[in-house]
């Protein structure tokens, strides 16, 4: 690429030092994989990357289409329809939970596989089941709905006004 365009790339000597994970993989593991297992490991990893990106795009589009059917807001809480979500493929369940956590917390930092699986397990649990995840994200099963909230619940509830439905029923946290 550079030769075709007459470019002279600058060599960054820090790339030759195995002092960080990226350099350790590039300088140690990849050459060993190439030598001992698969001379085309780089091409295989690039293909895997393309497949993963396409599958991720597909899953995101599916979640986008399901989102309004599975969720509703109640004040600061995000409610997920547990029965409908339980009927979905585990891949979609995980993606919905990741999206919900990201919407509530602003990022997925600190949320790992074990946390998402704990949320999936809650879909089978009884009303009242409750867990707390990183970033003060709480989940509670409540009569067919999985209620997710982020932050200190007492402070959020004190700040969130509720509009009364008259006549009618108003759900309060």
N, C-alpha and C positions, 0 to 999 in steps of 0.2 A: 504494500500500500504506500509506504513512505517512498520507496524507490520510484514507483510510477509517478508520484507527484513531486519528486525532487525535494522531499523533506529530509532533514537530518535530525532525528530524534535525540534528545538529551538523555544520557544514561544516569539514572538516579542510583547511586551506590548503596543507599539504604535498602533497596530491594534485594541486595545480595546478602543481607544479614538476617539470619533466622531468629530474630528477636520478637517477632509477633506471630500470631497464629497463621495469618494469611501467607507470610513468607515461609513459615515452616511447612505448610501444605505444598506450596509451589516449589520450594527447593528440596524438600525431603520426600514427602509422601507421593506426590504425582510422579516424579522420576522412578520411584520404586514400583508403583503400580504399572507404569509403562514398561519397565524392564521385566518384572516378574509375572505380570498377569495379562496385560492387554496393551499392546503398542499403540492402540487407537483410543486410549482412555479419554483423551481430551475431546475427541469427536463424540464419544459416547456421552460424556458429561454435558456437552453442548446440546445434544439431542434431548437428553433428559431435561435440561433446562427449558427448552422450547415446549416439550410436552407438559411440563409442570405449569408453565405460564399459561398455555392454552386451557388447561384444566382449571386453573385458578380463575381465569376469566369466565369460563362456563359456570362454575360454582357461584361466583359473585352475581352473575346475571340471574341464576335461579333464585338466590337469596333475595335479590331485589324484587323479583316477581312474587315471592312468598311473604315478604315483610309485612305488608298491610293486612294480610290474611291471618298472620300469626301474632301480631303485636298491637298493643294500644297503650296509651299513656294515661296514667292516673296521678295527676300532680307531678311530682318529681320521679315517680316510679315508672318503670317500663314493665308492662305485663306481657308475658308470653303464654299463648294458649297451649297448655301442656299436652292435651289430647291430640291436637293437630300436629304439634311438633314431634310427639312421640311416634307418630305414624310415618314420619319422614326418615329417609336414609341417614345413617350416622354421619356421613360426610356433610349433609345439609344441616343437621343438628349442630355439629361443631361450628360450621360457618355462621349460623344464626347466633350462637352464643358468643362467638368472637366479635361479631358486628355489634351485638347488644353491649358487650363490655366496653368496646371502643367508643360507642355513642355515649355511654354513661360516664366513662372515666377520661375520655379524650385520647387514650392510647391503650395499647395492649401490654405495655411494660409491666413485667411482673406476673402476667397471666400466662401460664404454661399449660401443657397438655393435661397435667394432673388436675388443674382447676376446671378446665373445660369438661373433662370426664366426670368430675364431681357434679357439675351442673346437669350433665346427661343422666347421671344416676338419680338426681332429684326428680326427674320426670316420672320415675317409678315409685317415688316415695309418697307417704301420706301427707295430708294437710298438716301444717305446723312444722314440717321439716325445714330446718334453717341452717345455712352455712355462711361464713364470712370469708371472702377471698381478698387477695392483695388489693391495696388502694381503697380499703374500707368499702368494697363492693359486697353488698349482702344479697342473698337469694333466699326466698322463702316460698314454700309451696302453700297455696291458699285456694282450696276449692276449684281445682282444675286450672289454675293460673300459677305460673312461676313468676313471682314478683322480684324484680331486680332494682336495687337502688344503690347509688354511690354516695360516699361522704357520710358524715355523722348524721344519722337519721333524726335524732332529737332536734338538732339545729335546723335541718331541712324542713321538718314538719312544722316547727314553730314559725318559719318564714313563709311557708306556702299557704296562702289563703285558699279556702274552699268555697265554691259558690253553691248555695243551697238550691236544690230543685224543688220548687213549690208550685203545684203539688208534685210529689214524687219522693224518690229515695236518693239520698246523697251518701256515697261511700266515703268514709274517712279512714285515714291510716291508723 
